[in-house]
Structures are given as structure tokens and as C-alpha cells.
Amino acid sequence: MSLDTGAAISRSTLHNPAGMTVDPGISQAERWAGLLVASGRGEEASFDLLAREVRGPMRGYALRVMTHVDDADEVVQESLLEAWCRAGRFDPRRGGASTWLDAIVVADHDAVRAALADLTDRQRQAVRLVYYLGLTTVQAAARLGIPVPTMRARLHHGISRLRGVVNEIESTQ
């Protein structure tokens, strides 16, 4: 079961995803594809927006695949991390964003688990608050009682480290 409507993707990017301006002529599938492409270029704001939009549908899909709610939530968290690390490989001409994300949900998540273990406690905490709990960096910083720039730095370094570890593991497979 796919997360999107199955509409053909006619555009590969959205030019201002962080501006939150949505063209009413763009389908959800096109929007998600554009956000994924932008994420693949390293645009963290695009991925933050995508993660917020797809978290619910991904959780619903994971609940159909998994037997326990906690397992489904863990799969969604890991899948979003993996999606960020692999976003540069997404090609909207080969399939829809939701199909690509669905494949990640059902894929083996050992590489992401190993990468999470390689983070510092502070980096892992930042990643979990933003990508697992769905907090904004401002909300996560407030919850931890730290400045927003510190939170953004922890998240940025954690995601960069995850990307490097996942890429290293994949290159040996």
C-alpha cells in the first residue's frame, strides 16, 4: 500500500519548500517528491517539512506491517533517518516518493541502528526528539533547556555522522 495517491510526478523539485508556499496545482505526491529531491541536496528544512508530513502515513503503514505499536514507532523513526541519509538517491522518474518511503519502512534497518549507536548521547537525543517525537528544533531546544543554535548544531552533526556511517556500511555490502 502506497502513501501517496499514485499520481504521476511531473516536477522534480519545489523551489521554496521552506517558505511553506504550496501551489494548489501540486499534488501531495509531487510535493513529497520535491521535498525529497531538495533533501537529497542537503536542504534540512525541506526534510524537516517532509518528515512532519509523512510521519503519520508512515506510522499507519508500519502498523499494518508490525505487530506492536512500539515497534512501528521505532521503524518510522529509523525509516525517517534512513530516508534523510539516502535522499540523494531518490529519483522521481523511477517512482513516487511514498513508494520509495514504503520500501524503506519494510527494509532492513540494521545499518541505521548501528549508526545510531555511533552517535554521542547528545546527538542521539537531538535526533530522537526531532525525528522520533516530531518536535521542531525550537521545541526540542526548549525541552532540553539549551539554546536553539546548540540544538541545531547537535542535530546537524548527528545527521552528518549518521549519513557517513550509513554510507560506510552500505559501501561494504
N, C-alpha and C positions, 0 to 999 in steps of 0.2 A: 504494500500500500504506500503510495507516494504522499509526500507532504504538500505538494503543490497541486494546482488544478490541472496539470498536464498541458497547459497552453505552451505553444511554441515560443522559444526565446528569440526575439528579433533584435534585441540590443544586448551588447556585451558589457556595457558599463552604465552606471548612473553618474552623472557629472558632479553632483553635490550631495552625496548621501549624508554627510554630517550636518548639512543645512536643514535636513528633515523636510525639504520641499518635495512633495510627491506629485508627479504628473498623473492625473486621473486616467490617462490613457495607458499607463503601465500596469500590467497585471502583477499580482503578488509573485508569480514565478519569475517574471522579468526583473522585478525589484530585488528579489533574493539573489538572482544570478549576478546582477550588477554589484550588489554588496559583496558577494563572494569574490568577484574579479577584483574589486577595489581592495579587499582584504588581502588578496594574493600579492598586491603591490605594496603591502605593509601598512595600509591605512587602518590603524587601530580603531578609529571612530566608526568606520564602516562595519568592522567586525563586531564591535560592541552593539551597534544597532541591529545587525543581523542576529546576533545571539539572543537579544531580547525578543525579537520577532519569532524565531524558530524554536525557542526553548519549550514552549507549550506543546506545539505539534510534535516535536521530537520526543517529549516525555510520553505523550499519548501513544506514539508508535512503539517506544521502548516498553511501555506497559503491556502492549499486545505481544511482545516478544519475550519479556522477562516474567518470572512468576512472583517476584517480590517488589514492592514499591521502592524500597531502599536500593535494590539492585538496579532498577530502572533509572532512578535518580543518579546513581553513580555512573551508569552508562551514558546518560545525557551529558554529565559533566565531562567525562573523558572524551566523548564524541565532539563536544564543542572545542576542547583543547586540541584534539587531533585535526579538526576542521581548520582551526587557525594555523596550525603547523603545516598543513597541506594545501591551503587555499590557493597557492600559486600554481597548483596542478589542475585546478578546476578549469574545464573548457566548456563553455555554454553551448558550443556547437555539437558536443558529444552527448549531451543530456541535460536535464533540468537540475537545478540546484537541490531540490528536495530529494530527487533520486540519488544524487551524489551524497547528500547528508544521510539518507536512509542506509546507504551502503556502509557508511562509517559506523552507524549505530549497531549494525549486525556484524561488523568486522572484529577481528581480534584486537583487544585493547591492551595487550601486554606491553607494547612499546611505550604507550602513554603512562601506564602505571610505573614502569621503570624510570621514565623521565621525571615523573612527579617525585619519586624518591630521591632524585638527584638535586632537587631544589633545596634552598635553605628553608628553614621553618617560616621565616617572614615572607619569602617569595611564594611558598605553597599556600600560606594563609591568604595572601592577596589574591592569588589565582582562584582559590576556592570561594572567597567572598564575592568576587565579580562574576566568575563563570559558573559557579555552582549555585550560589544563592541569588544571583542576578542583580546584585547591588551595583549602583553606579560607583565610580571611583570616589566621588564626593561622599556618598553614603558609607562606603567601606572605610574611608579615612575617618569619618566621624565615629563609626563603631569602634575603631581601634584607638581613637584619640590621637591621631597623628595628622600632620599637615597633608593636604591633598597632593602637593608635589612629591612628597615622600611616598605616598601610596602609588602614585603613577609610576615612580621610578621602580618600586618593588615589582609592580605588575609588569612593566616593560622588561626589566631584567629577567624576571621569571619566565615570561613568554619567550624571550630570546633564547634563554637557556633550554627551555622545552623544545623549541624548534631545532636547536643544534643537536640535542640528544636524540630526538626522534629521527632526524636526518642521518645521524651517525648509525643508529640501529638499523634503519632501512637500507643503508648502503652495504651493510654486512649480510643482508638477507638475500 
